[in-house]
Structures are given as C-alpha cells and as structure tokens.
Amino acid sequence: MEVRHLFKNFGQQVVLRDVSLAQRRGEVVCLIGASGCGKSTLLRCINGLEQPTSGTVLINGLDLASPKTNIDAVRSRVGMVFQSFNLFQHLSVLDNVSIALRHVRKLPRAQAEEIARKKLAQVGLTGKERSRPAQLSGGQQQRVAIARSLAMDPEIMLFDEATSALDPELVKGILAIMRELAESGMTMVVVTHEMRFAREVSDRVCFLDKGVIVEEGSPARIFDDPQSTRLRNFLAQVL
C-alpha cells in the first residue's frame, strides 16, 4: 500500500495535507494523534470510502482513482473494521460473516458458511453462529466484524479505532485478536488511542496533527525520543 501527496478537503476544511505513506507487506503501522487530526479520513481514503481531493492511493500498484481499476475488486482485498461494528442487525452472525463471500465472491452458501465458521472460531465465537448482533456484547459484535473482514482473505486490514466504542473490560480481548493477526504476518494499518498496543505491536508509528504526518518512526523512536513539541505535548496527555 502506498499513499502519495494526499489531500482531502471537506468544503473549505482541509483534513489531510500532502500525506505520503508507504507500507511493506506484513508491516503493522499505527496512526496516532488527537481526535480530528485526520487519522480516520486517511484510512477511509485508503479503502476508497472517501475520494481524495488530490493525490494517489495505490493498493498492490493499482491506483484507486484510475478508471481502469475495478474499485470493488480492490476493496474486497482490503478488510475494514469500524468503531461502530456496522453489522446487519436482521441477520445472524453466520450470515453477517458469509454474506460478502456469497454476493461478492459468488461462493455457494455451503462453502461460504464453512469459511465463516472457521473465521468465527478464530475470533472465539464458536457456538454464536445463529445469534443476532443484538444478542451479543459489544466485544462479541466487534469480533464478528473482524471475522467478517478476515473471511474475505484480505491482503491488508484497516482498523478504525476498533476498541473505542467498547467498555474497558472488553478492550483487552479485541486487542489480543489484533496482536495475533499482527504476529501471523497480516499487513495492518491501525488507528488507535491505545498507546501500549501501538508501542508493543506496531512496526512503525505515525503521529498526525492537523492533517499532517508530523513524525513517523519505530515505536521506540516515537515514544521515547519525540522530536517535535506537538508530539511531546500529545504524549504528555495520553501516557
């Protein structure tokens, strides 16, 4: 994945300013910064949910803005886990996880459900296949959302503050799943306020402020040797 000179405006408001970011396969990049600094907008530009005002987003060398690029095919290879779960409330857990396999990948129901069951087992939800989202805790719903993304066999996983809507006691379980994915070699971009996770799991941390990547580097460099006043002030508030 590569982002080149990305700008994103909403009307007169400039949310991203000349952001460039390259990620190698298997790398875990954490995006940190205060609310409103542009982290989530950057993530949404990476998977095509937002169209950049200018600049380029490349997934496996394919330009998302090119008319020659099948955006749906590219997006199917990019898993996205949202803060708010975004599950279909009228469908069972099994159907939530298998629906994209059936309708996007065109797999037979039996094959799609077999894959879905394996991914639900991976996130610790064996036995919940017939439950509806409303019958699950917030942490369980987020596990379903992760399983849904994993079922599509993504090449990269994007996490947009995946734990911020959860009660504190549920956060640990979701972070544990994300750690396991990172250790398995999954390429991940993670927007997070969990500084311990960013320090321990990421290969690289990017600090955004007012739509700009102010600093990026290894977790040790970012957390132990911040160069800018803006980053030092931010870490003083969150550590």
C-alpha positions in Angstrom: 0.0 0.0 0.0 1.2 3.5 -0.8 -0.2 7.0 -0.4 1.3 9.8 -2.4 0.8 13.5 -1.7 -2.8 13.0 -0.5 -5.0 16.0 0.2 -8.6 15.7 1.3 -11.0 18.7 1.7 -14.5 18.8 3.0 -15.7 22.1 1.6 -13.3 24.7 2.8 -11.9 22.5 5.6 -8.6 20.8 4.7 -8.5 17.5 6.6 -5.4 15.9 5.0 -2.4 18.0 3.8 0.1 16.4 1.5 0.2 13.0 3.3 2.5 10.3 1.9 2.9 6.9 3.4 4.4 3.6 2.1 3.8 0.3 3.7 5.5 -3.0 3.1 3.8 -6.3 3.1 3.4 -7.7 6.7 4.1 -4.4 8.3 1.9 -3.0 11.1 1.5 0.8 11.1 -0.3 2.6 13.9 -1.7 6.0 13.3 -1.9 8.1 16.5 -3.0 11.7 17.2 -5.7 13.7 18.8 -9.3 13.3 17.6 -10.0 15.3 14.4 -6.4 15.1 13.2 -7.3 13.2 10.0 -6.5 9.6 11.0 -9.8 8.1 10.1 -10.1 10.1 6.9 -6.8 8.7 5.8 -8.0 5.2 6.5 -11.2 5.8 4.5 -9.2 7.1 1.6 -7.0 4.0 1.6 -10.0 1.7 1.1 -11.9 4.0 -1.2 -14.7 5.1 1.1 -13.6 8.7 0.6 -12.3 10.1 -2.7 -9.1 12.2 -2.2 -9.3 15.8 -3.3 -5.9 15.2 -4.9 -3.0 12.7 -4.6 -2.8 9.0 -5.2 -3.7 5.8 -3.3 -2.1 2.6 -4.6 -3.1 -0.9 -3.5 -0.8 -3.6 -5.0 0.3 -0.9 -7.5 -3.3 -0.2 -8.6 -4.4 3.4 -8.5 -7.8 3.6 -6.8 -8.7 6.7 -8.8 -7.9 5.2 -12.2 -10.9 4.4 -14.4 -9.1 1.2 -15.3 -9.2 0.0 -11.7 -12.0 -2.2 -10.5 -12.5 -0.5 -7.2 -14.9 -3.2 -5.8 -12.3 -5.9 -6.6 -9.5 -4.0 -4.9 -11.7 -3.1 -1.9 -12.6 -6.8 -1.5 -8.9 -7.4 -0.7 -8.8 -4.6 1.9 -10.6 -5.5 5.2 -12.0 -2.7 7.3 -13.1 -2.9 10.9 -15.0 0.1 12.1 -15.5 1.6 15.5 -19.3 1.1 15.3 -19.3 -2.6 14.1 -21.6 -2.0 11.2 -23.3 -5.4 11.4 -26.6 -6.2 9.7 -28.9 -6.4 12.7 -31.6 -8.6 10.9 -29.1 -11.3 10.0 -27.5 -14.0 12.1 -23.8 -13.9 13.0 -23.1 -16.6 10.4 -24.9 -14.7 7.7 -23.1 -11.4 8.6 -19.8 -13.2 8.1 -20.7 -15.2 5.0 -22.9 -12.6 3.1 -20.0 -11.0 1.2 -18.5 -14.3 0.3 -21.8 -15.3 -1.3 -22.6 -12.0 -3.0 -19.2 -10.6 -3.8 -17.1 -13.7 -4.3 -20.1 -15.7 -5.6 -19.3 -18.7 -3.4 -22.0 -21.4 -2.8 -23.7 -21.0 0.5 -22.2 -24.2 2.0 -18.7 -23.1 1.1 -19.2 -19.5 2.3 -20.6 -20.8 5.6 -17.7 -23.2 6.1 -15.3 -20.3 5.8 -17.4 -18.2 8.1 -17.5 -20.8 10.8 -13.7 -21.1 10.6 -13.2 -17.4 11.0 -15.7 -17.2 13.8 -13.8 -19.9 15.6 -10.6 -17.9 15.0 -12.1 -15.0 17.0 -13.5 -17.1 19.7 -17.2 -17.2 18.7 -17.9 -20.9 18.1 -21.5 -21.5 19.2 -22.7 -18.0 18.4 -23.4 -18.6 14.7 -27.2 -18.4 15.0 -27.2 -15.4 17.3 -28.3 -12.0 16.2 -26.0 -9.0 16.8 -28.4 -7.6 19.4 -27.9 -10.7 21.5 -24.1 -10.2 21.7 -21.9 -7.9 23.8 -20.1 -5.0 22.1 -16.9 -7.0 22.3 -18.5 -10.0 20.6 -20.0 -7.8 17.9 -16.6 -6.4 17.1 -15.3 -10.0 16.9 -18.0 -10.7 14.3 -16.9 -7.6 12.4 -13.3 -8.8 12.4 -14.3 -12.3 11.3 -16.3 -10.8 8.5 -13.2 -9.0 7.2 -11.0 -12.0 7.6 -13.4 -14.2 5.7 -12.6 -12.3 2.5 -8.9 -13.3 2.9 -7.7 -9.6 2.8 -4.2 -8.6 1.9 -4.4 -5.7 4.3 -6.6 -5.0 7.3 -7.6 -1.5 8.4 -8.8 -0.9 11.9 -10.5 2.4 12.7 -10.4 2.8 16.5 -11.8 -0.7 16.8 -11.9 -0.6 20.6 -13.1 2.9 21.3 -16.8 2.0 21.5 -16.2 -0.8 23.9 -16.4 -1.0 27.7 -12.8 -1.1 29.1 -13.1 -4.7 30.2 -13.8 -5.8 26.6 -10.9 -3.9 25.0 -8.3 -6.4 26.0 -9.9 -9.3 24.1 -10.1 -7.3 20.8 -6.5 -6.1 21.2 -5.4 -9.7 21.8 -7.0 -10.7 18.4 -5.3 -7.8 16.7 -2.0 -8.9 18.3 -2.5 -12.4 16.9 -3.2 -11.1 13.4 0.0 -9.0 13.6 2.1 -11.9 14.7 0.7 -14.0 11.9 2.1 -11.5 9.4 -1.1 -9.7 8.4 -0.4 -6.2 6.9 -2.3 -3.8 9.1 -3.0 -0.1 9.4 -4.4 0.7 12.8 -6.0 4.0 14.0 -5.8 3.7 17.8 -5.8 5.6 21.1 -4.2 2.5 22.8 -0.7 3.7 23.2 0.6 0.5 24.8 -0.7 -1.5 21.8 1.0 0.9 19.4 4.3 0.6 21.3 4.3 -3.2 21.6 2.7 -4.4 18.3 3.4 -1.9 15.6 6.5 -1.8 13.4 6.0 1.9 12.7 4.1 4.7 14.3 2.8 7.8 12.5 1.8 10.8 14.5 -0.7 13.1 12.8 -1.6 16.6 13.7 -3.9 18.9 11.7 -3.9 16.6 8.7 -0.1 16.3 8.5 2.2 13.4 9.5 4.4 15.3 11.9 6.6 12.4 12.9 7.0 8.7 12.0 9.4 6.0 13.1 9.8 3.0 15.2 7.7 2.8 18.4 10.9 3.3 20.5 11.7 6.5 18.5 8.2 7.9 18.7 7.5 7.2 22.3 11.0 7.5 23.9 12.6 10.2 21.7 9.9 12.5 20.3 11.4 15.3 18.2 8.6 17.8 17.9 6.8 19.9 20.5 3.5 18.8 19.1 4.3 15.1 19.7 5.8 15.7 23.1 2.6 17.6 24.2 0.4 14.8 22.8 2.3 12.1 24.6 2.2 14.1 27.8 -1.6 14.0 27.7 -2.0 10.3 26.8 0.8 8.4 28.6 
